[in-house]
Amino acid sequence: MVTLGDPTSAAFADLVEGCRQRPLIRSIRMRLVPELSGRAGGGDLLDDRLVRDNLALLASSGLVATIEATSGQLGIVTRLPEQFPDLRIVIDHFGWPEAGLGGAGLAGHIQRLAGLAAAGNVATRIDAIGTIFGDWTLSQIRPWLLEVADIFGPERCMLGSDLPIENLRSGFEPLYAAYDAIFSGFSDDERAMLFGRTAERWYVRS
């Protein structure tokens, strides 16, 4: 299970302790996207002493930090693995790219993600396909997903459905049929990582 927490809150420490007492909870999701967090945009959360203290506590807890951030915020997120090398981090929705028509925006987004992928304590979740791409097609999403898997490697990529929201666009079976086709050229071991083993390993309680 992944719960939700606000690292700017003084109550975050109590949340971490409560999660530690519940073995089914493996991660705390933190929203850096202003529209989702309810905070005004702008500023760097890591300049806040309380946030840094809360993240240090999270790193020592054995819980995973699941980060929701837009493509434009990935530069800020890049500071996380540098400052907290013991913190396991999962980037939600492979960094919420702004996916333009005809692949516009792919190169810039992949470059920003590569800065995060360079840190060994960062993984990513490939999901929210319908939210990002709208009424997507296989040919539209294929280059994005292959690029993400290339820079992180299957050992740090996990495929997700984002249900029930994805039902607004495709549903489970069409989505996973697309995943199956896109990653058909990968080895059986790599596919096993993408489709489950990476998530099992990454979210294990340390």
BELNORKA-V377877 format. One record per residue. RES is the residue in one small letter. PHI is phi in whole degrees, -180 to 180 (* if undefined). BURIAL is I if it has 9 or more other C-alpha atoms within 8 Angstrom, else O. Layout:
res phi burial
RES PHI BURIAL
RES PHI BURIAL
This chain:
res phi burial
m * O
v -119 O
t -104 O
l -118 O
g -147 I
d -114 O
p -69 I
t -87 I
s -94 O
a -68 O
a -84 O
f -63 I
a -61 I
d -66 O
l -63 I
v -59 I
e -64 O
g -64 O
c -68 I
r -63 I
q -84 O
r -120 O
p -59 O
l -72 O
i -84 I
r -111 I
s -155 I
i -116 I
r -87 I
m -124 I
r -100 I
l -95 I
v -75 I
p -55 I
e -65 O
l -96 O
s -81 O
g 86 O
r -93 O
a -69 O
g -72 O
g 92 O
g 85 O
d -113 O
l -58 O
l -74 I
d -82 O
d -90 I
r -61 O
l -61 I
v -62 I
r -63 I
d -64 O
n -67 I
l -70 I
a -64 I
l -64 I
l -62 I
a -63 I
s -82 I
s -85 O
g 88 I
l -84 I
v -95 I
a -93 I
t -96 I
i -111 I
e -100 I
a -150 I
t -82 I
s -56 I
g -70 O
q -97 I
l -66 I
g -63 O
i -68 I
v -63 I
t -59 I
r -71 I
l -60 I
p -66 I
e -71 O
q -82 O
f -131 I
p -64 I
d -91 O
l -90 I
r -79 I
i -124 I
v -120 I
i -86 I
d -70 I
h 57 I
f 38 I
g 83 I
w 42 I
p -68 I
e -93 O
a -87 I
g -81 O
l -65 O
g 70 O
g 86 O
a -59 O
g 95 I
l -65 I
a -62 O
g -66 O
h -67 I
i -63 I
q -63 O
r -68 I
l -65 I
a -62 I
g -62 I
l -79 I
a -64 I
a -66 O
a -91 I
g -69 O
n -97 I
v -122 I
a -124 I
t -143 I
r -107 I
i -94 I
d -162 I
a 57 I
i -61 I
g -67 I
t -66 O
i -79 I
f -104 I
g 72 O
d -78 O
w -75 I
t -123 O
l -60 O
s -67 O
q -72 I
i -88 I
r -53 I
p -63 O
w -64 I
l -68 I
l -67 I
e -65 I
v -63 I
a -64 I
d -70 O
i -79 O
f -91 I
g 82 I
p -59 I
e -73 I
r -132 I
c -126 I
m -136 I
l -88 I
g -137 O
s -98 I
d 60 I
l -72 O
p -88 O
i -61 I
e -63 I
n -62 I
l -69 O
r -117 I
s -135 I
g 98 I
f -65 I
e -64 O
p -62 O
l -66 I
y -74 I
a -66 O
a -66 I
y -58 O
d -60 O
a -71 O
i -64 I
f -104 I
s -66 O
g -83 O
f -83 O
s -69 O
d -59 O
d -67 O
e -65 I
r -66 I
a -62 I
m -66 I
l -62 I
f -89 I
g 173 I
r -66 I
t -62 I
a -62 I
e -62 O
r -74 O
w -73 O
y -95 I
v -67 O
r -75 O
s -91 O
